[in-house]
Amino acid sequence: MATNAPILQADGLCFAYPAAPGGVLFEQLSLRVPAGVTLLCGAEGSGKTTLLQLLAGQLSASGDIRLKDLSLADQPEAYRRHIAWLDPRDPALDGHTAREIFAARPAQYPGFDPLALQAHIEGLSLTPHLDKTLLMLSTGSRRKVLLAAVLASQATLTLLDQPFMALDRPSINYLLELMAQAAQQPDRACIVADYEAPAELALASVIELGA
């Protein structure tokens, strides 16, 4: 169940893409993310993926971001070791096999759970794809590989960008079970960026961009 103290908090975030029309995407954005599952929603172009990248420490913005007692600005390496995130659109992942991506996670995440990884490989039907590069996979299978890697990291904060996109029905059902479990975590949080959450998923909070 969720506790009162936020897992993550951000204050005064400002970010702009210099080449974008209007420039500014976020101006003095503040948010609190409690334990459990938080929905990050908003219209197309409202900045859902960009905000995930900022929270993951992959983009720089002015303002303060803290994960429990870790400051992204002051302790960036320690902060990132407790944020699980892989961008499903990242072309840098194309040449890596699923097995290689999985093998890299334990060194990056102190709480990585190999038993959970094996469960995710089976639950998402990934066994036939372990030695294929991501470039060889369908959109759905690519996303399942990255989901398995991120979820097995057992990080304090997990960031998921449209996790149900392009998944088959059995994989959607498996992910819904995992999301239901994540909703009950007392000391970990998951942010799901999507247009809406499954009706049956208990949310700890909602962040609506552009509202």
C-alpha positions as a printed Julia matrix, in Angstrom:
211×3 Matrix{Float64}:
  0.0     0.0     0.0
  1.16    3.56   -0.65
  2.82    5.58    2.12
  2.58    9.33    2.68
  6.22   10.1     1.85
  6.8    10.43   -1.91
  9.19    8.05   -3.62
 10.13   10.77   -6.08
  9.62   14.49   -6.05
 10.46   17.16   -8.58
 10.28   20.91   -8.13
 10.54   23.76  -10.58
 11.39   21.68  -13.64
 11.99   23.76  -16.75
 12.81   22.23  -20.11
 12.75   23.42  -23.7
 13.71   21.98  -27.07
 15.58   24.85  -28.76
 14.37   23.92  -32.26
 10.75   23.29  -31.27
  8.02   25.83  -32.07
  7.45   27.84  -28.92
 10.48   26.21  -27.36
  9.3    25.62  -23.78
  7.8    22.22  -22.94
  7.83   22.41  -19.12
  7.96   25.56  -17.03
  8.13   25.32  -13.23
  6.67   21.8   -13.24
  6.47   20.16   -9.83
  5.22   16.68   -8.98
  5.11   14.07   -6.24
  5.14   10.35   -6.99
  3.99    8.05   -4.16
  4.57    4.32   -3.82
  2.47    2.19   -6.17
  1.51    2.93   -9.78
  1.17    6.48  -11.11
 -0.39    7.24  -14.49
  1.37    9.92  -16.55
 -1.1    11.06  -19.19
 -1.67   13.87  -21.64
 -2.38   14.57  -25.27
  0.02   13.74  -28.1
  3.01   16.07  -27.88
  2.37   17.03  -24.25
  5.77   15.67  -23.19
  5.1    12.27  -21.6
  8.2    10.57  -23.01
 10.34   13.67  -22.45
  9.31   13.79  -18.79
 10.26   10.12  -18.37
 13.66   10.88  -19.92
 14.12   13.78  -17.5
 13.19   11.65  -14.5
 15.54    8.91  -15.73
 18.39   11.41  -15.85
 18.76   11.05  -19.62
 17.97   14.69  -20.36
 18.99   17.8   -18.43
 16.59   20.36  -17.04
 16.71   23.13  -14.5
 14.99   22.35  -11.23
 15.34   19.71   -8.54
 14.64   15.97   -8.86
 14.99   13.66   -5.87
 14.43    9.94   -5.45
 13.93    9.46   -1.73
 17.21   10.93   -0.36
 19.09   10.86   -3.68
 19.47   14.07   -5.67
 19.87   13.71   -9.43
 22.0    16.87   -9.54
 24.31   15.93   -6.66
 24.43   12.12   -6.93
 23.65   11.31  -10.58
 25.26    7.85  -10.71
 23.64    6.63   -7.5
 20.31    8.14   -8.59
 20.34    6.37  -11.97
 21.12    3.0   -10.34
 17.7     3.16   -8.71
 15.71    4.22  -11.8
 14.76    1.45  -14.24
 14.23    2.78  -17.76
 14.89    1.7   -21.32
 13.57    3.8   -24.2
 11.69    1.45  -26.58
 12.51    3.79  -29.47
 16.26    4.04  -28.78
 18.15    3.03  -31.97
 21.31    2.4   -29.92
 19.71   -0.83  -28.73
 19.12   -2.19  -32.24
 22.33   -4.22  -32.52
 22.05   -5.9   -29.11
 20.43   -9.27  -28.52
 17.89   -9.8   -25.79
 20.42  -11.98  -23.96
 23.02   -9.19  -24.06
 20.56   -6.62  -22.74
 19.57   -8.92  -19.88
 23.21   -9.73  -19.05
 24.06   -6.04  -18.63
 21.38   -5.32  -16.03
 22.82   -6.91  -12.83
 25.89   -4.65  -12.93
 23.65   -1.6   -13.3
 21.0    -2.37  -10.69
 21.77   -3.58   -7.16
 18.34   -5.14   -6.73
 18.24   -7.02  -10.05
 16.31  -10.29   -9.65
 17.37  -13.11  -12.03
 14.41  -15.26  -10.96
 12.04  -12.44  -11.85
 13.78  -12.1   -15.21
 13.24  -15.78  -15.96
  9.58  -15.46  -15.01
  9.23  -12.47  -17.35
 10.97  -14.33  -20.19
  8.44  -17.13  -19.83
  5.45  -14.88  -19.15
  6.18  -12.76  -22.23
  7.11  -15.75  -24.46
 10.63  -14.46  -25.13
 12.59  -17.72  -25.13
 12.69  -18.03  -28.96
 14.03  -14.47  -29.26
 16.91  -14.42  -26.77
 19.68  -14.51  -29.39
 18.05  -12.18  -31.9
 19.05   -8.53  -32.11
 16.31   -6.04  -31.38
 16.47   -4.93  -35.0
 15.32   -8.41  -36.01
 12.29   -8.38  -33.73
  8.76   -7.16  -34.27
  7.71   -4.01  -32.43
  5.83   -6.1   -29.87
  8.71   -8.51  -29.22
 11.2    -5.63  -28.97
  9.01   -3.96  -26.37
  8.63   -7.23  -24.44
 12.42   -7.64  -24.22
 12.81   -4.16  -22.77
  9.87   -4.65  -20.4
 11.43   -7.85  -19.06
 14.78   -6.12  -18.52
 13.27   -3.08  -16.82
 10.87   -4.99  -14.59
 13.53   -7.47  -13.44
 15.74   -4.56  -12.35
 13.57   -4.19   -9.22
 14.44   -0.51   -9.03
 13.02    1.99   -6.57
 11.34    3.76   -9.5
 10.32    2.03  -12.73
  9.45    4.1   -15.8
  7.3     2.56  -18.53
  6.38    4.31  -21.79
  3.11    2.96  -23.28
  3.92   -0.55  -22.01
  0.87   -2.23  -23.57
  1.53   -0.96  -27.1
  1.87   -3.73  -29.74
  1.59   -6.54  -27.17
 -0.41   -9.72  -27.78
 -3.28  -10.53  -25.44
 -1.43  -13.09  -23.26
  1.41  -10.6   -22.76
 -1.05   -7.84  -21.88
 -2.64  -10.11  -19.29
  0.76  -10.98  -17.84
  1.74   -7.31  -17.64
 -1.58   -6.45  -15.97
 -0.77   -9.0   -13.27
  2.62   -7.37  -12.73
  1.04   -3.91  -12.6
 -1.44   -5.11   -9.97
  1.48   -6.33   -7.88
  3.34   -3.05   -8.39
  0.28   -1.15   -7.15
  0.72   -2.82   -3.76
  4.42   -2.05   -3.3
  5.02   -0.05   -0.1
  8.46    1.33   -0.97
  8.71    1.33   -4.74
  6.95    3.3    -7.47
  6.11    2.8   -11.12
  5.19    5.58  -13.55
  3.21    4.43  -16.59
  3.05    6.96  -19.41
 -0.04    6.34  -21.53
 -3.26    7.95  -22.65
 -5.24    6.05  -20.03
 -4.71    3.25  -17.54
 -6.54   -0.09  -17.59
 -9.8     0.34  -15.71
 -8.99   -2.45  -13.26
 -5.59   -1.04  -12.25
 -5.49    0.73   -8.87
 -3.59    3.99   -9.24
 -1.74    5.78   -6.46
 -1.81    9.08   -8.37
 -2.26   10.67  -11.79
 -0.02   13.25  -13.47
 -1.82   14.97  -16.33
  0.31   17.08  -18.61
 -1.23   20.07  -20.34
 -4.26   20.06  -18.06
